Amino acid sequence: MVNLSESRALKTCYLGLGGNLSNELGTPSEHIAKAIASLSAHPQIEQVRASSLYASKPMGPQDQPDFINAVVELQTSLSAQQLLEVCQHLEQQAQRVRLRRWGERSLDVDVLLYGDESVSTRTLTVPHPGIKLRNFVLIPLAELNAKLVIQGELITDLAPAHDWTGLTRLDDNPS
C-alpha cells in the first residue's frame, strides 16, 4: 500500500459533526461514530483523531432535542470540494433530512478548517462562518489542538472556547 504522505501533499483539516435525531440506523452518537469510522477507512484520509462527545443546547429552534457534537482532525489529499462531498455522503448515509434551518437532523458534517486556506464558493465557505462564535465547535477543537490558529487568532484566545454554557462533555472519544 502506498503511503499517502509520500505520494500527495496532505492538508490538516477539521470537521464538525453533530446530530440530535435517532432513526432506524442509530442514535446521534452512533451516527457520529459511524461517520468517524467511514472517514478512517477512506483511502485519501489518514490520521483521523476525534474529540470527546459533547451535548449542547440547540443553536436554532429550541423545540428540538439537544445535540451531540464532536470535532475530527484528519489529514487528507482531497480538495476542499471533494472533502465537502465526503461530508455530504456521510450525512446521506445517516439518512439526514433537512426539515428547517438549524433544525433537527440525524447527522450534520461541516468542513470547519481546510489547512490554513480560505475557500469561498457557492457551496463551501472555509473557515466555517460561525467557527469563532460556537462553543460546541471551539471547545472540542481546542481539545484536539490548543495551539490552533483560526483567522489569525489563537483558539484559546477566543472567549467561546472557554464558555461551557449549554455544553456538557459526555465521554472521552466516539471512535
RAVENUR-V811169 format. One record per backbone hydrogen bond with DSSP energy under -0.5 kcal/mol. CO is the residue of the C=O (numbers start at 1). NH is the residue of the N-H. If there is no record, write none. Layout:
co=(CO & CO)
nh=(NH & NH)
This chain:
co=(2 & 3 & 3 & 4 & 11 & 11 & 12 & 13 & 14 & 14 & 15 & 16 & 17 & 18 & 19 & 23 & 26 & 27 & 28 & 29 & 30 & 31 & 32 & 33 & 34 & 35 & 36 & 37 & 38 & 39 & 42 & 44 & 44 & 46 & 49 & 51 & 53 & 53 & 54 & 55 & 56 & 62 & 67 & 68 & 69 & 70 & 71 & 72 & 73 & 74 & 75 & 76 & 79 & 80 & 81 & 82 & 83 & 84 & 85 & 86 & 87 & 88 & 89 & 90 & 91 & 92 & 97 & 100 & 102 & 104 & 105 & 105 & 108 & 110 & 110 & 112 & 112 & 113 & 114 & 117 & 119 & 124 & 126 & 128 & 130 & 130 & 133 & 134 & 134 & 135 & 137 & 138 & 139 & 140 & 141 & 145 & 146 & 148 & 149 & 150 & 153 & 154 & 155 & 157 & 158 & 159 & 160 & 162 & 164 & 166 & 168)
nh=(4 & 6 & 7 & 8 & 13 & 76 & 115 & 74 & 112 & 113 & 72 & 110 & 70 & 108 & 68 & 26 & 23 & 31 & 32 & 33 & 34 & 35 & 36 & 37 & 38 & 39 & 40 & 41 & 42 & 42 & 45 & 77 & 78 & 75 & 73 & 174 & 170 & 171 & 69 & 168 & 67 & 64 & 56 & 19 & 54 & 17 & 51 & 15 & 49 & 13 & 46 & 11 & 83 & 84 & 85 & 86 & 87 & 88 & 89 & 90 & 91 & 92 & 93 & 94 & 96 & 95 & 99 & 103 & 60 & 99 & 20 & 21 & 18 & 16 & 112 & 127 & 128 & 14 & 117 & 114 & 126 & 121 & 119 & 131 & 133 & 134 & 135 & 137 & 138 & 139 & 141 & 142 & 143 & 144 & 145 & 148 & 156 & 155 & 151 & 153 & 150 & 157 & 158 & 159 & 161 & 162 & 163 & 164 & 167 & 57 & 55)
